[in-house]
Amino acid sequence: MQLSGPLIRISHGLPCDVALEEQYGPAPGWRLVEQVVIEMLVHGWDLATATGRSTDLAPDVAEATLPSVRAIYGDLPRTPGGSFAPAQEVPEGASAADRLAAYLGRTVRRGPR
């Protein structure tokens, strides 16, 4: 992911050139920043949906995160009931957070929120 704006401020000073040991293998430190941002966006989207709030969360950050989500999760198995369900379609004009959620298997409703 190309870090910009808020993500640069988040990652400033982190040991981004240090390899982290994760369950999926070693990863650069900046991957930790990506994972935290993705988790916050997707589970924030879940909460917004469950409570009937707007799912247009952090539009610039969500848009900047989409390529990383596709790169990280694109080759992982996707099964109903699994960690990630198959990608879902989104309505025309869907927000970046809606597109991110749909890519990870969430159902995005049509209409205003």
Buried (B, 14 or more C-beta within 10 A) or exposed (E): BEBEEEBEEBBEEEEBEEEBEEEEEEBBBBBBBBBEBBEBBBEBBEEBBEEEEEBBBBEEBBBBBBEBBEEBBEEEEBEEEEEBBEBBEBEEEBBBBBBBBBBBBBEBEEEEE
